[in-house]
Amino acid sequence: MPQGTANKETTNKLGTFLRDRRMRLDPAAFGFATGRRRTQGLRREEVAQRANISPTWYTWLEQGRGGAPSADVLNRIATGLMLTEPEREHLFMLGLGRPPEVRYRGVDSVTPRLQRVLDALDPSPAIIKTATWDVVAWNRAAAAMLTDYSKLPREQRNILRLMFGNPRVRDAQDDWQSVARFVVGSFRADATRAGAGAEITDLVEELCRISAEFAALWRDNDVVPAHGEGVKRLRHPEIGLIELEFSVFAVDGRPELGMIVYNPATPADAERIQSLIASRAAK
């Protein structure tokens, strides 16, 4: 490769990235003619057509001309090139020097590998929740100590719905008022951080209708910063008061998910939870 060409590709990283991803695509997969082509992959004008932008403007981007693209143009190109979410983020970093705005993606399940991680944590109750606080995975200890989510319709596996709409869950909290305030503030922060404002609108309206306490807490506009750990005390109807030390973990590569693990505070608490799990299994 001539030295001038190498220097140009080094300085025009955006163009190099676009060209590389364009050349990886199969024209036939998008309904384009596959006759004689000078290069592999899609042509520039074909990418422009898929992105609904000017072919001239797209050509300038690959050539490092025309100034910085807008976020809208980059999103159109990301769609046209079928970029993955990490690739889209990389495209924004190259084009604008910042990541794109967060786009919330709903989740209703986890991989078998992640479920096995939860299962290995018994007798520590552990759950995985979304940014809108829907519980999408849990282990046996969580089903025994917190809620048997498998017995609930999917739309009811939401921590806020349970806290403010389920008397059993409310009665289990040793200090419900403090827990409720913490939950609402944390929920608000998580949903905002994940860009899920629109997704929680219906849930918030529903909770305001069914719970005056939730409505009051929501109006307070408290935002609770993420706490990596803390202590939770639960009154279980079968084994009494249990103290749990909780830790919150991000799920690597899945920013829309968070894992909460509740470790029994004492060996005696762990034994009581193990006995509860065993008795449930025997039934």
Contacts in CASP RR format, 6 or more apart in sequence:
PFRMAT RR
TARGET T0000
AUTHOR 0000-0000-0000
METHOD contacts of the structure
MODEL  1
MPQGTANKETTNKLGTFLRDRRMRLDPAAFGFATGRRRTQGLRREEVAQR
ANISPTWYTWLEQGRGGAPSADVLNRIATGLMLTEPEREHLFMLGLGRPP
EVRYRGVDSVTPRLQRVLDALDPSPAIIKTATWDVVAWNRAAAAMLTDYS
KLPREQRNILRLMFGNPRVRDAQDDWQSVARFVVGSFRADATRAGAGAEI
TDLVEELCRISAEFAALWRDNDVVPAHGEGVKRLRHPEIGLIELEFSVFA
VDGRPELGMIVYNPATPADAERIQSLIASRAAK
9 16 0 8 1.000
12 62 0 8 1.000
12 63 0 8 1.000
12 64 0 8 1.000
13 94 0 8 1.000
14 61 0 8 1.000
14 64 0 8 1.000
14 91 0 8 1.000
14 94 0 8 1.000
14 95 0 8 1.000
15 61 0 8 1.000
15 62 0 8 1.000
15 63 0 8 1.000
15 64 0 8 1.000
15 94 0 8 1.000
17 90 0 8 1.000
17 91 0 8 1.000
17 94 0 8 1.000
18 47 0 8 1.000
18 61 0 8 1.000
18 62 0 8 1.000
18 77 0 8 1.000
18 81 0 8 1.000
18 91 0 8 1.000
19 62 0 8 1.000
21 81 0 8 1.000
21 83 0 8 1.000
21 87 0 8 1.000
22 41 0 8 1.000
22 42 0 8 1.000
22 44 0 8 1.000
22 47 0 8 1.000
22 81 0 8 1.000
23 39 0 8 1.000
23 40 0 8 1.000
23 41 0 8 1.000
23 42 0 8 1.000
24 41 0 8 1.000
25 41 0 8 1.000
25 42 0 8 1.000
25 81 0 8 1.000
25 82 0 8 1.000
26 41 0 8 1.000
27 33 0 8 1.000
27 34 0 8 1.000
27 37 0 8 1.000
27 41 0 8 1.000
27 42 0 8 1.000
27 43 0 8 1.000
27 46 0 8 1.000
28 34 0 8 1.000
30 42 0 8 1.000
30 46 0 8 1.000
30 50 0 8 1.000
32 42 0 8 1.000
32 43 0 8 1.000
32 46 0 8 1.000
37 43 0 8 1.000
42 50 0 8 1.000
44 55 0 8 1.000
44 58 0 8 1.000
44 59 0 8 1.000
44 62 0 8 1.000
45 55 0 8 1.000
45 58 0 8 1.000
47 58 0 8 1.000
47 77 0 8 1.000
47 80 0 8 1.000
47 81 0 8 1.000
48 54 0 8 1.000
48 55 0 8 1.000
48 57 0 8 1.000
48 58 0 8 1.000
48 59 0 8 1.000
49 55 0 8 1.000
50 79 0 8 1.000
50 80 0 8 1.000
50 81 0 8 1.000
51 58 0 8 1.000
51 73 0 8 1.000
51 76 0 8 1.000
51 77 0 8 1.000
51 79 0 8 1.000
51 80 0 8 1.000
51 81 0 8 1.000
52 76 0 8 1.000
53 73 0 8 1.000
53 76 0 8 1.000
53 77 0 8 1.000
57 66 0 8 1.000
57 73 0 8 1.000
58 77 0 8 1.000
60 66 0 8 1.000
60 67 0 8 1.000
61 69 0 8 1.000
61 77 0 8 1.000
68 95 0 8 1.000
68 96 0 8 1.000
69 77 0 8 1.000
69 95 0 8 1.000
69 96 0 8 1.000
71 92 0 8 1.000
71 96 0 8 1.000
71 100 0 8 1.000
71 101 0 8 1.000
74 88 0 8 1.000
74 91 0 8 1.000
74 92 0 8 1.000
74 95 0 8 1.000
74 96 0 8 1.000
74 100 0 8 1.000
75 88 0 8 1.000
75 100 0 8 1.000
77 91 0 8 1.000
78 87 0 8 1.000
78 88 0 8 1.000
78 91 0 8 1.000
81 87 0 8 1.000
83 91 0 8 1.000
88 100 0 8 1.000
89 99 0 8 1.000
89 100 0 8 1.000
92 98 0 8 1.000
92 99 0 8 1.000
92 100 0 8 1.000
93 99 0 8 1.000
101 195 0 8 1.000
102 193 0 8 1.000
102 194 0 8 1.000
102 195 0 8 1.000
103 195 0 8 1.000
104 131 0 8 1.000
104 132 0 8 1.000
104 194 0 8 1.000
104 195 0 8 1.000
104 196 0 8 1.000
104 197 0 8 1.000
104 199 0 8 1.000
104 256 0 8 1.000
105 256 0 8 1.000
106 130 0 8 1.000
106 132 0 8 1.000
106 199 0 8 1.000
106 256 0 8 1.000
107 130 0 8 1.000
107 134 0 8 1.000
107 136 0 8 1.000
107 254 0 8 1.000
107 256 0 8 1.000
107 257 0 8 1.000
108 134 0 8 1.000
108 136 0 8 1.000
108 154 0 8 1.000
109 136 0 8 1.000
109 137 0 8 1.000
110 128 0 8 1.000
110 136 0 8 1.000
110 137 0 8 1.000
110 257 0 8 1.000
114 128 0 8 1.000
114 137 0 8 1.000
114 251 0 8 1.000
115 137 0 8 1.000
117 259 0 8 1.000
118 126 0 8 1.000
118 127 0 8 1.000
118 128 0 8 1.000
118 137 0 8 1.000
118 138 0 8 1.000
118 139 0 8 1.000
118 142 0 8 1.000
118 259 0 8 1.000
119 139 0 8 1.000
119 140 0 8 1.000
121 139 0 8 1.000
121 141 0 8 1.000
121 261 0 8 1.000
122 139 0 8 1.000
122 140 0 8 1.000
122 141 0 8 1.000
122 274 0 8 1.000
122 277 0 8 1.000
123 141 0 8 1.000
123 264 0 8 1.000
123 270 0 8 1.000
123 273 0 8 1.000
123 274 0 8 1.000
123 277 0 8 1.000
124 141 0 8 1.000
124 261 0 8 1.000
124 262 0 8 1.000
124 263 0 8 1.000
124 264 0 8 1.000
124 270 0 8 1.000
125 138 0 8 1.000
125 139 0 8 1.000
125 141 0 8 1.000
125 142 0 8 1.000
125 144 0 8 1.000
125 145 0 8 1.000
125 146 0 8 1.000
125 244 0 8 1.000
125 261 0 8 1.000
125 262 0 8 1.000
125 273 0 8 1.000
126 138 0 8 1.000
126 139 0 8 1.000
126 141 0 8 1.000
126 142 0 8 1.000
126 259 0 8 1.000
126 260 0 8 1.000
126 261 0 8 1.000
126 262 0 8 1.000
127 135 0 8 1.000
127 137 0 8 1.000
127 138 0 8 1.000
127 139 0 8 1.000
127 142 0 8 1.000
127 146 0 8 1.000
127 149 0 8 1.000
127 259 0 8 1.000
127 260 0 8 1.000
128 135 0 8 1.000
128 136 0 8 1.000
128 137 0 8 1.000
128 138 0 8 1.000
128 251 0 8 1.000
128 257 0 8 1.000
128 258 0 8 1.000
128 259 0 8 1.000
128 260 0 8 1.000
129 135 0 8 1.000
129 136 0 8 1.000
129 159 0 8 1.000
129 257 0 8 1.000
129 258 0 8 1.000
129 260 0 8 1.000
130 136 0 8 1.000
130 256 0 8 1.000
130 257 0 8 1.000
130 258 0 8 1.000
131 190 0 8 1.000
131 191 0 8 1.000
131 193 0 8 1.000
131 194 0 8 1.000
131 195 0 8 1.000
131 196 0 8 1.000
131 256 0 8 1.000
131 257 0 8 1.000
132 158 0 8 1.000
132 187 0 8 1.000
132 190 0 8 1.000
132 191 0 8 1.000
132 194 0 8 1.000
132 196 0 8 1.000
132 199 0 8 1.000
132 200 0 8 1.000
132 203 0 8 1.000
133 158 0 8 1.000
133 159 0 8 1.000
133 160 0 8 1.000
133 183 0 8 1.000
133 187 0 8 1.000
133 190 0 8 1.000
133 191 0 8 1.000
134 157 0 8 1.000
134 158 0 8 1.000
134 159 0 8 1.000
135 147 0 8 1.000
135 149 0 8 1.000
135 157 0 8 1.000
135 158 0 8 1.000
135 159 0 8 1.000
136 157 0 8 1.000
136 257 0 8 1.000
138 146 0 8 1.000
138 149 0 8 1.000
140 277 0 8 1.000
140 280 0 8 1.000
140 281 0 8 1.000
141 262 0 8 1.000
141 273 0 8 1.000
141 277 0 8 1.000
142 149 0 8 1.000
142 262 0 8 1.000
143 149 0 8 1.000
143 150 0 8 1.000
143 280 0 8 1.000
144 273 0 8 1.000
144 276 0 8 1.000
144 277 0 8 1.000
144 280 0 8 1.000
145 234 0 8 1.000
145 236 0 8 1.000
145 242 0 8 1.000
145 244 0 8 1.000
145 262 0 8 1.000
145 273 0 8 1.000
145 276 0 8 1.000
146 234 0 8 1.000
146 262 0 8 1.000
147 162 0 8 1.000
147 166 0 8 1.000
147 169 0 8 1.000
149 157 0 8 1.000
156 162 0 8 1.000
158 203 0 8 1.000
159 183 0 8 1.000
159 187 0 8 1.000
160 183 0 8 1.000
160 184 0 8 1.000
160 187 0 8 1.000
160 203 0 8 1.000
160 207 0 8 1.000
160 214 0 8 1.000
161 203 0 8 1.000
161 206 0 8 1.000
161 207 0 8 1.000
162 169 0 8 1.000
163 169 0 8 1.000
163 170 0 8 1.000
163 173 0 8 1.000
163 179 0 8 1.000
163 180 0 8 1.000
163 183 0 8 1.000
164 170 0 8 1.000
164 180 0 8 1.000
164 207 0 8 1.000
164 210 0 8 1.000
164 211 0 8 1.000
164 213 0 8 1.000
164 214 0 8 1.000
165 210 0 8 1.000
165 211 0 8 1.000
168 237 0 8 1.000
170 176 0 8 1.000
171 235 0 8 1.000
172 234 0 8 1.000
172 235 0 8 1.000
172 236 0 8 1.000
172 237 0 8 1.000
173 179 0 8 1.000
173 180 0 8 1.000
173 233 0 8 1.000
173 234 0 8 1.000
173 235 0 8 1.000
174 233 0 8 1.000
174 234 0 8 1.000
174 235 0 8 1.000
174 241 0 8 1.000
175 233 0 8 1.000
179 232 0 8 1.000
180 213 0 8 1.000
180 214 0 8 1.000
180 217 0 8 1.000
181 217 0 8 1.000
181 222 0 8 1.000
181 224 0 8 1.000
182 224 0 8 1.000
184 214 0 8 1.000
184 217 0 8 1.000
184 218 0 8 1.000
184 222 0 8 1.000
185 217 0 8 1.000
185 222 0 8 1.000
185 223 0 8 1.000
185 224 0 8 1.000
186 224 0 8 1.000
186 226 0 8 1.000
186 227 0 8 1.000
187 200 0 8 1.000
188 218 0 8 1.000
188 221 0 8 1.000
188 222 0 8 1.000
188 223 0 8 1.000
188 224 0 8 1.000
189 223 0 8 1.000
189 224 0 8 1.000
189 225 0 8 1.000
189 226 0 8 1.000
190 226 0 8 1.000
191 197 0 8 1.000
191 199 0 8 1.000
191 200 0 8 1.000
192 223 0 8 1.000
194 255 0 8 1.000
194 256 0 8 1.000
204 218 0 8 1.000
207 214 0 8 1.000
207 215 0 8 1.000
207 218 0 8 1.000
208 214 0 8 1.000
208 215 0 8 1.000
208 218 0 8 1.000
226 248 0 8 1.000
227 248 0 8 1.000
228 247 0 8 1.000
228 248 0 8 1.000
229 245 0 8 1.000
229 246 0 8 1.000
229 247 0 8 1.000
229 248 0 8 1.000
230 245 0 8 1.000
230 246 0 8 1.000
230 247 0 8 1.000
231 243 0 8 1.000
231 244 0 8 1.000
231 245 0 8 1.000
231 246 0 8 1.000
231 265 0 8 1.000
232 243 0 8 1.000
232 244 0 8 1.000
232 245 0 8 1.000
232 246 0 8 1.000
232 262 0 8 1.000
233 241 0 8 1.000
233 242 0 8 1.000
233 243 0 8 1.000
233 244 0 8 1.000
234 241 0 8 1.000
234 242 0 8 1.000
234 244 0 8 1.000
235 241 0 8 1.000
235 242 0 8 1.000
236 242 0 8 1.000
236 276 0 8 1.000
238 276 0 8 1.000
238 279 0 8 1.000
239 272 0 8 1.000
239 273 0 8 1.000
239 275 0 8 1.000
239 276 0 8 1.000
242 264 0 8 1.000
242 269 0 8 1.000
242 272 0 8 1.000
242 273 0 8 1.000
243 264 0 8 1.000
243 265 0 8 1.000
243 266 0 8 1.000
243 269 0 8 1.000
244 262 0 8 1.000
244 263 0 8 1.000
244 264 0 8 1.000
244 265 0 8 1.000
244 269 0 8 1.000
245 262 0 8 1.000
245 263 0 8 1.000
245 264 0 8 1.000
245 265 0 8 1.000
246 260 0 8 1.000
246 261 0 8 1.000
246 262 0 8 1.000
246 263 0 8 1.000
247 260 0 8 1.000
247 261 0 8 1.000
247 263 0 8 1.000
248 258 0 8 1.000
248 259 0 8 1.000
248 260 0 8 1.000
249 258 0 8 1.000
249 259 0 8 1.000
249 260 0 8 1.000
249 261 0 8 1.000
250 257 0 8 1.000
250 258 0 8 1.000
250 259 0 8 1.000
251 257 0 8 1.000
251 258 0 8 1.000
251 259 0 8 1.000
264 270 0 8 1.000
264 272 0 8 1.000
264 273 0 8 1.000
END
